[in-house]
Amino acid sequence: MAILRAKALTKKFGNLSALSNLDLDIPRGRIIGLLGPNGSGKSTFIKLATGLLVPTSGEITIGGATPGVETKAMVSYLPERTYLNDWMRAEDMMAFFGDFYEDFNRIKADNMLQDLNINPRDRLKTMSKGTKEKVQLILVMSRNAELYLLDEPIAGVDPAARDYILNTIITNYKENASVVISTHLIADIEQVLDDIIFISQGEIKLISTVDEIREKHNKSVDGLFREVFKC
């Protein structure tokens, strides 16, 4: 059974259609790239999956349930923008997540902080944008969730830390869970992906495994993306 299902999913903002009649199944146990130009509907889709937005029509379910209180225990969400309170220390955020989520693994979080040389006593307001994003990703990936929704997880991170962060993503989710990564940095994440979804103007253009792209098109995911979207 798919962990996420969308049927005829449509989201409009006034006269603007952000998603149009979208049908999609996200299987379990996969790392999936949700890829498309800016304004293609990626963040809208993720926000619908988290329950931050509600569909105009159609439906979306997580583990068979409509996004809401029940699904928050299944989904670990990394938003595009940092939402952490600047006055808090990294260790305060760890304690907060530990109180709020039963599946939060504090030992795993502490180990990742140490690996990235982040002092848990440091206040967020003293950290660079990239370090804040690392802390936020650590919080998200330290949960034992069913579905991880990561919106631009490496956009603000220095290239030297990207390999560690990608390795963190692929080694910190359980076998039956899935990870959806929305990004425009396709070349940087291509090596960790199992499947890709190309989306443009709220419509799906292509769903494929990475292996199929290489065998059928004899291209990298980044190369095919540039061809399809002429960028």
N, C-alpha and C positions, 0 to 999 in steps of 0.2 A: 504493500500500500504506500502511496506517495505521502510524504510528510506535509506537502503543501499542494493544494489544488485551487486553480482559478478557472471559473466557467463564465464565459461571456462578460468578463470583468471590464467595467467601464467606469472611468472617473472624469468628470467634467468640472471645470472651474468657470462658472458663467457659460460663455459661448465657446470657451477653449476646451478641447478634448485632450486630456493628458494621457489616457489609456482608452483604447477602442476595442471592445468586444474580444478581449484577450482570453485565450484558452491555454492553460499551462499546468503541467504536473512536474513537481520537483521530487525526484526519487530519494530514498534514504541512502546514506552511505556514499555520497558524492560531493565533490567540490565543483561548484558551478560558477562560471563567470557570466554576470549579467552586464553585457557590453553594448554601448551605444553612444552616439554623440551627446553633447550637452543638450538638455531639454527633450530627451527622447522618451522620458517616462520612468527611468530607472528608480529614482528616489521616490516617486509617487507610488510605484509598485511596492517598494519596501515598506513605506509608511502605511499602506493598506494592509500589508501582512502583519505589521505590529499593532494595528488598531488605532494608530494616530490619525488616520483618515478612514472614512467609510465610503464604500462604493456608491456611485450614482445609480448603477444597475449591475446585474450579475452578482456573482458571489466569489468569496475567497475563504478557504478553510485551512487550518493548521491542525494536523492530526485529527481531522474530521470535525473540528470545532470552529465556529466563527471567532475571529480575533477579538480578544477581550480578556477578562480576568483569568479565565481558565488557561488560555494559551500563553500568558506571560511566564508561566512556569516552564514552558517548552522552548521559548524563543529567547535567544541572547542577541541583543541588537546594538550595533555600533553605528551611531548617527554620523552624518558627514561633518557636523560641527561639534566642537567640544562643548559639553554641557556641564562639566564639573565646576563646583564652586571654588573660586580662587582662594578663599580663606582656609580651606581644608588642607590638611596634610595628606600625602599619599596613603599613609596608614589609616587615616580617618575614613577614606573612601573604601579601603579594604574591609574595615569593620562594618561600614554601612552596608556594603554588598553582602557581607556575611550574615548580617541581621535580616536583610530583605529577601535573600534568595537561599533556600535550603540546599541548593546544589552548588553553592560557591565553595571552591577549594582554596582556603587561605594559604596552605603550604605551597601550592602551585603558584599562586600569585606572588608570594614572598620570594620564591626562587627566580621568577622572571624579573622582578625588580632588581634582584642582585645581579642577574646576568646582564642587564642593561645599565648597570651602575647608577641606578636611581635610588637616592636616599629616601627611605619611607618617612623620615621625619621632615623632609622638605615640604614647604607649602607650595601649592600649585601656582600661586601668583609669582613665585620666584623661578618657575620653570619656563623654558622656551616652548613655543607652540608645538614643536616636534615631540618634546618630552611629555607634554600633556597628552598628546595623542597616543604615545606609547603607554602611558598609565591607563588611559581609557581602554585601549585594546587589551591590556593585561586583565583588566576587570572583566571584560566581555568573554575572553577566552579561558578564564579561570572558572567559568560555570560549566556544569555537566549537562548541557542543554540538548534538545532534540534538533534544533535548527538555529544556526548562526547566520544573522543577516548583517553583513559588513558593508557599509556605504563609504567608499573611498578610504580603505584602511591604511594605505601607505602614501596618500597624496602629500601630506605635510612632513613626511619622515625623510631624513637624510639617506642617500643611497647606501651608505655603509651599514645602516641598521635594517635595510629592507630584507636582506636575506634571512636575518635572524627572525624578523617579524613574520615572514612567510613560513619559515620553518615552525614558528610558534603556532601559526594557524593550522598547519597540516598535522602537527603532532599533539594537539591539545583538544581534539574532539573525539568522542567515542565512535566506535565502528559503525553503529547504526544511525548516527546523526548525519546531517548535511550542512554544508557551508555555501552560502550564496555571497559572492563578492562582486559588488558593483564598482567599476573603476574605468578610467580612461587610460591608465598606465598598463596597457595590455601586454607589452613586451616584458614588463617586470614580473607579471604574475602568471604568464602563460605556462611555465613549467610546473605549476602546482595544480592546474585545472584538469578535471576529468571531462567536463562538458561545458559548452558555451551556449548562450542565448544572445543573439543579436536583436536589438530592439531599436526602432526608429519611429518617431512621431506617434508613439503610443501603440505601435503594432509590432508583432514579432516578425522578423525577417528570416531568421534561421535558428533552428535548434539542432545541435550536432554534438557528437563526442569529439574531443580533440584528435583522437586517433583517426577518425573518419575524415577530418579536414586534411590531415597530413597525407592520408592515403588517396583520397578522392581528388583533392585539389593540388596536391604536391606543394602546399604552402604552409607557412606558420599561421597561427591564429591572427597575429598582428598583421601579417601580409594580406590575409583574406579580408580582414576588417577594413584595411585601407582600400582594397579593391571595391568592396561592397559599398562603402560610404564615401569613396573618392576623397580620401584625406591623406 
